Amino acid sequence: MSYEKHLTHPIYAYVRQAADELGCDAYVVGGVVRDIIMHRHNTDIDIVTVGSGIELATRTAALISPDIHVNVYRNFGTAQFNFDGSVIEFVGARRESYNRDSRKPIVEDGTLEDDQLRRDFTINAMAIALNGDHIFELIDPFDGLQDIADKIIRTPCDPDRTFSDDPLRMMRAVRFASQLNFTIYPETFEAIQRNAERLDIISEERIMEEFNKILHCIRPSRGIQLLDKSGLLERFLPEIIALKGVQNINGKGHKDNYLHTLEVVDNIAMSSTNVWLVWAALLHDIAKPVTKRFDPIHGWTFHGHEVVGAKMASKIFHRLKLPVNERLKYVQKLINLHLRPIALVEDNITDSAVRRLLFEAGDDIDDLMMLCEADITSKNSDKIKRFHRNFEIVRQKLVEIEEKDRLRNWQPPVSGEDIMTAFNLQPSRMVGDIKDAICDAILDGDIENTREAAYSFMLETGIKFGLTPVNNQPTV
């Protein structure tokens, strides 16, 4: 069968011409071939030649345009450039061998068959010839085409060797199963279980690169459960496993927070492509195991799990080399606030409480509401309807207060500098206490949200604290 009509990207014609001029064979290989067969979009195109990948890349780029810049990586024998919306990577066919303590291969020149054998899974080990006697034919030595039809993830050679050589491939197996909705072949999955501890030689950054792709899937729970069953999850995120289980005392039990978390994660993933919001969903109840207590009257409680959970999120992000910048602050904020919206309804919603929520959530209020609604996983349909009605009330109140008070990312009209000038103070806790008092008074509706009202309140508060104003005339 000819795959010529499927090779629609213009790069293939240029590669064919360059390979013919150089007298070498060239093939498109790997994930892009898989996606051509599955009719999936892919902007990463890998070209293998039995010869010099750098030389083929340079000649191909010259045929396209003198303006194309080729990135050359001589240590790896690869070259890369961007063209027509895709990243084109060239490499010479090679064979690989590994030392046990490293996933960096020892590389030698090889044949196309060697190159296909070194690839992670059969569905990624197919090639299409771009020139020569078998032009446009599929070269599929490991029945990858059949595995696509059967929806199977399977290694082209001994899976124990595949995963021991490069343990990151175990994460990739789970990621492909999640993205493509495939099943990991039993022999392959058992090898992952046997080699799970080998993941420890992989850097946290590489593990997170694969894990975040799993969290980007339509149903991340499927990948998380595969990671759990394979023994991989406990190697880098044991806190999720600690959520498992239901405990009963005197006939009172609590839900399985592991299964609940997976439902919340799926709910978010179906509504948003923001991976950090998915992280917030994954970690929103992370502190329940350490805050769990049994009360004979009220049953199981998890008091303060949102506060403890935000602190745990920081430790997890640092350990896994995730970004400890605004991304972490965002995740911590959502964990800290995720109980607040429903509490507003249960406590008879007030303007003051809504103002505080808007002030604390800022521009993330919509994501917070999305997380809170995703957190509703009861099997009681009437209860779910009631919660959603309550959230609609909260949303409406948020809109009303926002339109009236404009409190997203609001700052009090009197600054710390104003306070220090008014009372001739140096930076101190007293300055912060006065500023907090002003903020509380405005959010509670005790004073108007104006500079004049805030300045007068500042003077009154300072005097109550025993301070003497230097100048009691407000500057408006």
Sequence and secondary structure as in RCSB ss.txt:
>XXXX:A:sequence
MSYEKHLTHPIYAYVRQAADELGCDAYVVGGVVRDIIMHRHNTDIDIVTVGSGIELATRTAALISPDIHVNVYRN
FGTAQFNFDGSVIEFVGARRESYNRDSRKPIVEDGTLEDDQLRRDFTINAMAIALNGDHIFELIDPFDGLQDIAD
KIIRTPCDPDRTFSDDPLRMMRAVRFASQLNFTIYPETFEAIQRNAERLDIISEERIMEEFNKILHCIRPSRGIQ
LLDKSGLLERFLPEIIALKGVQNINGKGHKDNYLHTLEVVDNIAMSSTNVWLVWAALLHDIAKPVTKRFDPIHGW
TFHGHEVVGAKMASKIFHRLKLPVNERLKYVQKLINLHLRPIALVEDNITDSAVRRLLFEAGDDIDDLMMLCEAD
ITSKNSDKIKRFHRNFEIVRQKLVEIEEKDRLRNWQPPVSGEDIMTAFNLQPSRMVGDIKDAICDAILDGDIENT
REAAYSFMLETGIKFGLTPVNNQPTV
>XXXX:A:secstr
 B GGG  STHHHHHHHHHHHHT  EEEETHHHHHHHHT    EEEEEESS HHHHHHHHHHHH TT   EEETT
TTEEEEEETTEEEEEEE EEEE  TT S  EEEE  HHHHHHTSSSGGGS EEE SSTTTTBEE TT HHHHHHH
TEE  SS HHHHHHH THHHHHHHHHHHHHT EE HHHHHHHHHHGGGGGGS HHHHHHHHHHHHTSS HHHHHH
HHHHHT HHHH HHHHTT    EETTEE   HHHHHHHHHHHHHTT   HHHHHHHHHTTTTHHHH EEETTTEE
E TTHHHHHHHHHHHHHHHTT  TTHHHHHHHHHHHHTTHHHHHHHT   HHHHHHHHHHHGGGHHHHHHHHHHT
   S HHHHHHHHHHHHHHHHHHHHHHHHH  TT   SS HHHHHHHHT  S HHHHHHHHHHHHHHHTTSS SS
HHHHHHHHHHHHHHTT   S  S   
